[in-house]
Amino acid sequence: MTEKLIGGLAVILSSAIWGNLRGADERKKLAALEEFISLVNFIDGNIEHFKTPLCEIYRQFAESASDKRRLSAEMKDFIAIAERDGIAAAWKRDILDLPDEAKPTALKFVTEVGRGYADDEAELCRYTVESLGSTLDKLKEEVAGRVKMWRTLPPLFASSVVLIFL
Amino acid sequence: MTEAEAKAMSYIPKSAANAVLRAVKSADNNSNRPINELRLRMNGCMSVTSLGENIPVDYTCTKDDLAYTVDKLCKSSLYSRAEDIKNGVIPADMGIRAGVCGRAVVEDGRVSCVRDITSVAIRIPHRVPGAADLVLPLCEKYSGVLIYSRPAGGKTTVLRELIPLLSKKYRLAVIDTRFELCGDGNHCGMADVFSGYPRYAGMTSAVRTMSPEFILCDEISTPDDLEAVRYAHSSGVRIAATAHADNLESLLRNESLRELIKSGVFGCLYGLCGFKKEPIITKSEEIHD
């Protein structure tokens, strides 16, 4: 009986850990989206005021991040590749783990950025920020619910299974 | 293939670059034949210029090919080159420059931007040691030398070769408005380079701040340019500059230039008449009404 109890507890514990990891994954995707939006904002500001070439903007973004905010390892890799080979090439590597809902807008941005004049670029950046911003707001509410679900549902399900077998 | 040629090839799609190499090879068995210019035209035949000869390339450029080339030339930042595109030339690495044309958007009679680029001419600079050997003594003898030829006649090449020779002996200021004289800067020796400055601003700034003995400047044409040349000359600085003209008569048809020559700013005119032809040297005092 003791062995069964220990086994049951282990199942419940591991399902709770798994649920928490899934929840953390959801939050990580949101953080990645927030970082991407801040990159687009940074590009927008630099193009509007200084007409800085993109590779220079990526380098400045990475440098400025060290003072004010920390970039995730994925974003650091993404920026390094973007600086070297262009943002479209960096996107193809599939480094950034953005939410699926944000991917079409982000893809449009990385494909088109740098191909137009300053006005076109500002328009593209603003459209991207607005679109991704509203996606972010919507996802924040959904993710809060989903994280709660991942935290509670797997341990509850595991407990019920354990109870049945006990 | 020189480094600059390889760089220029990297600006065009791979399939186009391969077609260029095939065309150059089939035109001549000389594998070391230099490539001076690559021309891409939308929905048109591509061509390459080598040793003054236009060689058609069996490749038709698409809109995507031109977009790729412009994107590469602008380092994926078209907006940062808006002013250059408006002026018709995108300066690239290693002194390469690309002439562009397309659909102009005009506001108040001025080109505000160029959209839908339809032709790109990538000009590849080549060092031609000895190209300035004849001009150097003229530069030292006269207060100013004006080098003229038709477009792509070798004026910039001569000026580029003058830089290391003059900078060894004199305090030299180079007004490199389109980044085509100094390129990567390897050959510029002790010259002070005013990169990207408009000619007027560059020349006046050079005279005021760098106390040069010599100023080199490419393609003077506007009244502002000529005014700057006059200012530099009156400040006691010697000048070597270039201008577009097919021959002496067409050069002198430009009234402002004629006045400048007659006033003694340019003591000597140096006409380039084409590939492997002797230059025509004219002293300004030989020019009469």
Contacts between the chains, C-beta under 8 A, distances in Angstrom:
chain1	res1	chain2	res2	distance
A	47	B	79	5.9
A	51	B	79	6.0
A	51	B	80	4.9
A	51	B	82	7.5
A	52	B	77	7.9
A	52	B	80	6.9
A	53	B	75	5.4
A	53	B	76	7.8
A	53	B	77	4.0
A	53	B	80	4.7
A	54	B	75	7.3
A	54	B	76	5.5
A	54	B	77	4.7
A	55	B	75	6.3
A	55	B	76	7.5
A	55	B	77	7.7
A	86	B	76	5.2
A	87	B	76	7.8
A	114	B	71	7.2
A	114	B	74	7.6
A	114	B	76	4.1
A	114	B	77	4.9
A	114	B	78	6.3
A	114	B	79	7.5
A	115	B	67	7.4
A	115	B	71	6.5
A	115	B	76	7.8
A	115	B	78	5.8
A	116	B	78	6.1
A	116	B	79	6.6
A	117	B	78	6.5
A	117	B	79	5.1
A	117	B	82	5.2
A	117	B	113	5.8
A	118	B	79	4.4
A	118	B	82	6.6
A	120	B	79	7.6
A	121	B	79	5.2
